[in-house]
Amino acid sequence: MKHWITSKYILCTIITSIILIFLLNFETEASAEEFDFTSEEFRETAKQYLNTPYRWGGTTTRGFDCSGYVMKVFTDLGINLPRTSSMQYQVGEAVAKDELQPGDLVFFNTTGKGKSVSHVGIYYGDGKFIHSQSYKGVSITDLNDPKYWGARYVGAKRIANVGEILQTTTGTTNESAS
């Protein structure tokens, strides 16, 4: 009898695992198509919140903290992200700094403690990112600012594919990988 229960348990575990693998693969494949947007759609969505004040823990137009702002922009684009910058750093595909595209998340360590993530923004193009910072609110900043942000850069993640020709903020065009 004990052998029968063990065999039944193993069989149920195998079937459940196969179903979960199928469902996870299906959701991943479907989500890649759903989450495409153009660089222009991203920029329009992100810049509508320029000059919104900073508010610690804020997730609304009354005030955003950094991750609340990122979460709001991506929610507007139809993508749900985790709430905090450190949790947002756990999703997406790592991207090299020289391969950033508008819409990629960029992460920073503002605490000075190891490589921990404590700030997030969204790459805007032409070496700039848009984010909510404590003393300016939502603003566009130089990613390689030598006085602050450049030295605190940790990495970047791609959450969505950006399609079509990218129109950079300087007016030049580049082909994007969609």
Backbone as CSV, one residue per row, in Angstrom:
resi,resn,N_x,N_y,N_z,CA_x,CA_y,CA_z,C_x,C_y,C_z
1,MET,0.823,-1.193,0.000,0.000,0.000,0.000,0.870,1.262,0.000
2,LYS,1.945,1.257,0.802,2.825,2.407,0.885,3.476,2.677,-0.474
3,HIS,3.836,1.624,-1.201,4.446,1.750,-2.522,3.462,2.411,-3.497
4,TRP,2.178,2.057,-3.421,1.144,2.623,-4.286,0.996,4.129,-4.039
5,ILE,1.007,4.571,-2.787,0.868,5.986,-2.452,2.076,6.766,-2.963
6,THR,3.270,6.220,-2.806,4.488,6.878,-3.288,4.456,7.018,-4.803
7,SER,4.067,5.968,-5.517,3.987,6.021,-6.982,2.950,7.048,-7.432
8,LYS,1.820,7.091,-6.767,0.767,8.047,-7.098,1.261,9.485,-6.872
9,TYR,1.981,9.706,-5.772,2.527,11.021,-5.466,3.527,11.453,-6.529
10,ILE,4.406,10.574,-6.940,5.407,10.879,-7.965,4.731,11.187,-9.290
11,LEU,3.735,10.400,-9.679,3.021,10.628,-10.924,2.309,11.985,-10.912
12,CYS,1.663,12.338,-9.827,0.993,13.640,-9.720,2.001,14.781,-9.806
13,THR,3.161,14.616,-9.188,4.207,15.638,-9.235,4.705,15.833,-10.658
14,ILE,4.913,14.760,-11.393,5.388,14.840,-12.774,4.349,15.532,-13.652
15,ILE,3.097,15.151,-13.541,2.033,15.758,-14.349,1.908,17.246,-14.035
16,THR,1.927,17.602,-12.756,1.846,19.006,-12.358,3.025,19.792,-12.920
17,SER,4.214,19.226,-12.861,5.409,19.898,-13.386,5.292,20.144,-14.883
18,ILE,4.817,19.162,-15.623,4.658,19.312,-17.076,3.651,20.417,-17.386
19,ILE,2.547,20.440,-16.663,1.535,21.476,-16.874,2.111,22.859,-16.566
20,LEU,2.836,22.992,-15.455,3.424,24.278,-15.095,4.451,24.742,-16.124
21,ILE,5.275,23.841,-16.606,6.264,24.194,-17.631,5.556,24.681,-18.889
22,PHE,4.512,23.990,-19.310,3.753,24.400,-20.487,3.146,25.786,-20.291
23,LEU,2.527,26.022,-19.139,1.896,27.311,-18.876,2.916,28.440,-18.818
24,LEU,4.052,28.222,-18.177,5.078,29.255,-18.096,5.645,29.581,-19.463
25,ASN,5.893,28.580,-20.292,6.397,28.823,-21.642,5.368,29.573,-22.473
26,PHE,4.103,29.210,-22.348,3.047,29.879,-23.100,2.949,31.344,-22.697
27,GLU,3.004,31.634,-21.379,2.889,33.006,-20.915,4.083,33.838,-21.372
28,THR,5.297,33.284,-21.345,6.487,34.015,-21.779,6.406,34.349,-23.251
29,GLU,6.002,33.397,-24.087,5.906,33.643,-25.517,4.838,34.685,-25.828
30,ALA,3.718,34.618,-25.147,2.636,35.564,-25.401,3.025,36.965,-24.946
31,SER,3.720,37.062,-23.821,4.019,38.377,-23.283,4.992,39.162,-24.152
32,ALA,5.884,38.511,-24.852,6.836,39.233,-25.704,6.100,40.016,-26.788
33,GLU,5.039,39.466,-27.314,4.263,40.162,-28.344,3.439,41.296,-27.750
34,GLU,2.846,41.073,-26.586,1.972,42.060,-25.965,2.704,43.328,-25.566
35,PHE,3.972,43.220,-25.196,4.672,44.317,-24.574,5.495,45.160,-25.531
36,ASP,5.235,45.103,-26.813,5.973,45.934,-27.756,5.362,47.335,-27.813
37,PHE,6.219,48.334,-27.894,5.770,49.710,-28.097,6.876,50.453,-28.821
38,THR,6.543,51.590,-29.396,7.548,52.355,-30.132,8.246,53.330,-29.190
39,SER,9.408,53.802,-29.621,10.139,54.769,-28.804,9.322,56.045,-28.630
40,GLU,8.575,56.423,-29.638,7.754,57.629,-29.542,6.611,57.436,-28.533
41,GLU,5.979,56.256,-28.542,4.929,55.970,-27.556,5.502,56.028,-26.145
42,PHE,6.689,55.456,-25.987,7.335,55.501,-24.670,7.599,56.944,-24.248
43,ARG,8.229,57.720,-25.135,8.598,59.095,-24.783,7.363,59.935,-24.435
44,GLU,6.303,59.806,-25.227,5.075,60.567,-24.947,4.492,60.176,-23.598
45,THR,4.485,58.886,-23.321,3.944,58.400,-22.047,4.790,58.890,-20.886
46,ALA,6.105,58.775,-21.001,7.007,59.130,-19.909,7.039,60.633,-19.642
47,LYS,7.080,61.442,-20.703,7.265,62.873,-20.490,5.997,63.599,-20.047
48,GLN,4.845,62.951,-20.118,3.628,63.612,-19.638,3.691,63.888,-18.137
49,TYR,4.594,63.204,-17.451,4.715,63.386,-16.001,5.885,64.292,-15.610
50,LEU,6.571,64.903,-16.594,7.675,65.814,-16.271,7.223,66.855,-15.256
51,ASN,8.096,67.151,-14.321,7.871,68.142,-13.259,6.877,67.708,-12.187
52,THR,6.384,66.461,-12.255,5.574,65.957,-11.144,6.500,65.882,-9.932
53,PRO,6.064,66.358,-8.780,6.969,66.383,-7.617,7.348,64.987,-7.127
54,TYR,8.463,64.952,-6.417,8.900,63.714,-5.772,8.099,63.529,-4.486
55,ARG,7.694,62.304,-4.248,7.039,61.963,-2.988,7.472,60.557,-2.614
56,TRP,8.111,60.409,-1.470,8.569,59.098,-1.023,7.368,58.164,-0.925
57,GLY,7.460,57.015,-1.587,6.371,56.049,-1.608,5.268,56.403,-2.589
58,GLY,5.440,57.496,-3.351,4.393,57.983,-4.240,4.252,57.174,-5.523
59,THR,3.005,56.958,-5.917,2.702,56.204,-7.144,1.658,56.905,-8.004
60,THR,1.362,58.163,-7.675,0.327,58.892,-8.409,0.869,60.245,-8.876
61,THR,0.074,60.958,-9.654,0.488,62.260,-10.164,0.581,63.314,-9.057
62,ARG,0.163,63.003,-7.865,0.382,63.910,-6.724,1.847,63.880,-6.308
63,GLY,2.567,62.831,-6.723,3.993,62.696,-6.416,4.442,61.262,-6.606
64,PHE,5.632,61.109,-7.192,6.201,59.781,-7.441,7.541,59.646,-6.737
65,ASP,7.825,58.454,-6.221,9.212,58.118,-5.948,9.737,57.463,-7.218
66,CYS,11.005,57.054,-7.251,11.579,56.581,-8.512,10.871,55.345,-9.063
67,SER,10.673,54.347,-8.230,10.054,53.112,-8.726,8.559,53.281,-8.964
68,GLY,7.913,54.164,-8.204,6.499,54.456,-8.436,6.293,55.101,-9.800
69,TYR,7.221,55.986,-10.173,7.156,56.618,-11.491,7.348,55.585,-12.600
70,VAL,8.376,54.763,-12.470,8.638,53.724,-13.482,7.441,52.791,-13.601
71,MET,6.912,52.378,-12.474,5.749,51.488,-12.470,4.564,52.143,-13.187
72,LYS,4.329,53.433,-12.952,3.213,54.147,-13.577,3.379,54.246,-15.094
73,VAL,4.581,54.597,-15.558,4.822,54.697,-17.005,4.570,53.353,-17.675
74,PHE,5.094,52.284,-17.096,4.915,50.976,-17.716,3.484,50.476,-17.597
75,THR,2.793,50.816,-16.523,1.368,50.472,-16.418,0.599,51.169,-17.541
76,ASP,0.923,52.428,-17.795,0.285,53.161,-18.894,0.542,52.494,-20.245
77,LEU,1.693,51.825,-20.379,2.044,51.130,-21.621,1.531,49.680,-21.633
78,GLY,0.812,49.279,-20.582,0.220,47.945,-20.531,1.111,46.881,-19.923
79,ILE,2.118,47.289,-19.150,3.068,46.340,-18.552,3.059,46.524,-17.039
80,ASN,2.857,45.437,-16.318,2.879,45.484,-14.861,4.279,45.167,-14.361
81,LEU,4.797,46.032,-13.503,6.113,45.842,-12.904,5.978,45.742,-11.391
82,PRO,6.963,45.117,-10.743,6.969,45.120,-9.276,7.086,46.546,-8.733
83,ARG,6.841,46.736,-7.468,6.769,48.071,-6.870,8.114,48.740,-6.595
84,THR,9.115,48.004,-6.124,10.362,48.641,-5.697,11.461,48.512,-6.752
85,SER,12.456,49.406,-6.674,13.561,49.370,-7.634,14.334,48.056,-7.545
86,SER,14.552,47.544,-6.350,15.292,46.278,-6.235,14.496,45.116,-6.815
87,MET,13.173,45.137,-6.685,12.353,44.087,-7.296,12.289,44.265,-8.813
88,GLN,12.259,45.505,-9.293,12.252,45.758,-10.733,13.568,45.286,-11.362
89,TYR,14.650,45.345,-10.604,15.951,44.892,-11.096,15.971,43.373,-11.320
90,GLN,15.048,42.675,-10.728,14.983,41.210,-10.861,14.260,40.760,-12.126
91,VAL,13.598,41.654,-12.850,12.855,41.271,-14.053,13.557,41.778,-15.306
92,GLY,13.203,41.221,-16.430,13.757,41.670,-17.705,15.072,41.002,-18.049
93,GLU,15.629,41.437,-19.153,16.871,40.890,-19.686,17.971,41.945,-19.537
94,ALA,19.124,41.530,-18.994,20.239,42.460,-18.815,20.671,43.045,-20.161
95,VAL,21.009,44.331,-20.163,21.410,45.039,-21.371,22.711,45.790,-21.080
96,ALA,23.663,45.693,-21.996,24.904,46.446,-21.854,24.624,47.934,-22.011
97,LYS,25.398,48.742,-21.333,25.186,50.190,-21.361,25.263,50.755,-22.777
98,ASP,26.138,50.195,-23.604,26.277,50.701,-24.978,25.205,50.170,-25.923
99,GLU,24.267,49.359,-25.410,23.177,48.823,-26.230,21.804,49.290,-25.740
100,LEU,21.778,50.308,-24.898,20.504,50.790,-24.355,19.596,51.332,-25.449
101,GLN,18.302,51.065,-25.282,17.261,51.591,-26.156,16.251,52.343,-25.289
102,PRO,15.582,53.340,-25.863,14.530,54.006,-25.095,13.549,52.973,-24.529
103,GLY,13.229,53.135,-23.254,12.329,52.204,-22.586,13.040,51.206,-21.700
104,ASP,14.367,51.064,-21.822,15.115,50.159,-20.945,15.189,50.773,-19.544
105,LEU,15.095,49.928,-18.534,15.234,50.409,-17.159,16.715,50.538,-16.828
106,VAL,17.092,51.626,-16.171,18.470,51.829,-15.733,18.481,51.933,-14.206
107,PHE,19.473,51.284,-13.591,19.503,51.135,-12.140,20.778,51.731,-11.551
108,PHE,20.629,52.253,-10.333,21.717,52.948,-9.664,21.777,52.546,-8.196
109,ASN,22.970,52.708,-7.615,23.163,52.530,-6.184,23.421,53.910,-5.596
110,THR,22.441,54.451,-4.914,22.581,55.781,-4.320,22.916,55.712,-2.833
111,THR,23.011,54.501,-2.283,23.298,54.359,-0.857,24.781,54.212,-0.575
112,GLY,25.555,53.815,-1.576,26.979,53.597,-1.378,27.300,52.256,-0.744
113,LYS,26.323,51.394,-0.593,26.519,50.091,0.044,26.593,48.995,-1.015
114,GLY,27.784,48.559,-1.357,27.971,47.471,-2.313,27.383,47.775,-3.666
115,LYS,26.777,46.759,-4.284,26.158,46.897,-5.611,24.639,46.885,-5.510
116,SER,24.107,47.195,-4.345,22.661,47.149,-4.175,21.979,48.225,-5.019
117,VAL,20.777,47.912,-5.464,19.992,48.836,-6.283,19.096,49.657,-5.364
118,SER,19.147,50.981,-5.508,18.314,51.846,-4.682,17.613,52.938,-5.497
119,HIS,17.856,52.977,-6.818,17.209,53.977,-7.665,17.023,53.393,-9.055
120,VAL,15.924,53.775,-9.706,15.624,53.305,-11.057,15.096,54.457,-11.895
121,GLY,15.426,54.425,-13.160,14.896,55.371,-14.130,14.681,54.631,-15.439
122,ILE,14.300,55.357,-16.479,14.040,54.743,-17.782,14.904,55.454,-18.815
123,TYR,15.657,54.677,-19.585,16.508,55.274,-20.612,15.640,56.001,-21.621
124,TYR,15.995,57.260,-21.900,15.190,58.118,-22.772,15.772,58.215,-24.176
125,GLY,17.074,57.993,-24.297,17.776,58.121,-25.571,18.875,59.157,-25.476
126,ASP,19.846,59.076,-26.360,20.953,60.034,-26.433,21.679,60.229,-25.103
127,GLY,21.881,59.128,-24.367,22.629,59.210,-23.117,21.867,59.820,-21.960
128,LYS,20.550,59.909,-22.072,19.739,60.515,-21.018,18.718,59.509,-20.480
129,PHE,18.324,59.723,-19.238,17.262,58.900,-18.660,16.265,59.798,-17.949
130,ILE,15.044,59.295,-17.827,13.961,60.028,-17.176,13.618,59.289,-15.888
131,HIS,13.449,60.053,-14.811,13.245,59.440,-13.498,12.660,60.470,-12.542
132,SER,12.250,60.006,-11.369,11.795,60.896,-10.314,12.885,60.933,-9.248
133,GLN,13.472,62.106,-9.079,14.538,62.252,-8.086,14.090,63.196,-6.984
134,SER,14.626,62.982,-5.799,14.110,63.645,-4.602,14.094,65.159,-4.676
135,TYR,15.052,65.793,-5.287,15.076,67.255,-5.253,14.524,67.925,-6.508
136,LYS,14.150,67.135,-7.543,13.624,67.734,-8.775,12.298,67.148,-9.217
137,GLY,11.916,66.011,-8.677,10.747,65.317,-9.190,11.080,64.656,-10.513
138,VAL,10.083,64.470,-11.368,10.301,63.795,-12.651,11.071,64.740,-13.568
139,SER,12.222,64.257,-14.029,13.103,65.074,-14.861,13.956,64.169,-15.744
140,ILE,14.606,64.770,-16.719,15.497,64.054,-17.633,16.927,64.436,-17.271
141,THR,17.787,63.422,-17.112,19.140,63.613,-16.603,20.143,62.876,-17.476
142,ASP,21.371,63.361,-17.502,22.464,62.719,-18.216,22.848,61.427,-17.485
143,LEU,22.799,60.315,-18.185,23.117,59.007,-17.603,24.555,58.942,-17.100
144,ASN,25.454,59.623,-17.775,26.874,59.566,-17.422,27.339,60.797,-16.656
145,ASP,26.414,61.491,-16.014,26.746,62.670,-15.225,27.925,62.344,-14.299
146,PRO,29.091,62.980,-14.505,30.275,62.624,-13.725,30.185,63.013,-12.251
147,LYS,29.290,63.926,-11.925,29.190,64.372,-10.536,28.351,63.441,-9.665
148,TYR,27.445,62.682,-10.288,26.585,61.835,-9.454,26.191,60.528,-10.122
149,TRP,25.317,60.568,-11.124,24.700,59.359,-11.666,25.696,58.425,-12.348
150,GLY,26.657,58.957,-13.080,27.611,58.122,-13.795,28.354,57.158,-12.887
151,ALA,28.754,57.623,-11.733,29.508,56.791,-10.784,28.620,55.800,-10.033
152,ARG,27.327,55.992,-10.064,26.403,55.147,-9.295,25.632,54.142,-10.158
153,TYR,25.917,54.135,-11.453,25.237,53.224,-12.385,25.546,51.776,-12.031
154,VAL,24.509,50.937,-11.946,24.666,49.515,-11.620,24.438,48.635,-12.841
155,GLY,23.415,48.936,-13.640,23.101,48.117,-14.805,21.767,48.503,-15.402
156,ALA,21.364,47.727,-16.417,20.112,48.014,-17.121,19.390,46.716,-17.454
157,LYS,18.077,46.817,-17.596,17.245,45.674,-17.968,16.281,46.100,-19.061
158,ARG,16.064,45.201,-20.005,15.077,45.425,-21.065,13.814,44.669,-20.682
159,ILE,12.732,45.405,-20.571,11.438,44.853,-20.185,10.577,44.613,-21.413
160,ALA,10.741,45.445,-22.436,9.888,45.380,-23.620,10.721,45.651,-24.866
161,ASN,10.222,45.199,-25.990,10.860,45.476,-27.269,10.340,46.796,-27.812
162,VAL,11.263,47.616,-28.284,10.894,48.895,-28.876,10.986,48.736,-30.381
163,GLY,9.897,48.991,-31.089,9.857,48.759,-32.521,10.034,50.015,-33.350
164,GLU,10.079,49.821,-34.654,10.145,50.869,-35.663,11.478,51.619,-35.635
165,ILE,11.579,52.652,-36.450,12.771,53.499,-36.481,12.766,54.371,-35.241
166,LEU,13.884,54.428,-34.555,13.979,55.274,-33.379,14.308,56.701,-33.800
167,GLN,13.524,57.620,-33.367,13.818,59.029,-33.584,14.484,59.529,-32.310
168,THR,15.761,59.829,-32.377,16.467,60.254,-31.174,16.135,61.708,-30.867
169,THR,16.473,62.122,-29.666,16.137,63.482,-29.262,16.947,64.527,-30.016
170,THR,18.025,64.127,-30.706,18.793,65.073,-31.504,18.304,65.134,-32.933
171,GLY,17.337,64.277,-33.278,16.766,64.296,-34.619,17.365,63.277,-35.573
172,THR,18.405,62.541,-35.151,18.964,61.508,-36.021,18.150,60.236,-35.868
173,THR,18.263,59.330,-36.845,17.517,58.093,-36.748,18.467,56.906,-36.689
174,ASN,18.029,55.884,-35.996,18.761,54.624,-35.895,17.766,53.488,-36.074
175,GLU,18.213,52.403,-36.682,17.346,51.232,-36.791,17.297,50.562,-35.435
176,SER,16.134,50.116,-35.015,16.042,49.395,-33.750,15.877,47.919,-34.039
177,ALA,16.278,47.121,-33.070,16.050,45.678,-33.158,14.692,45.409,-32.545
178,SER,13.757,44.918,-33.355,12.437,44.668,-32.775,12.159,43.207,-32.661
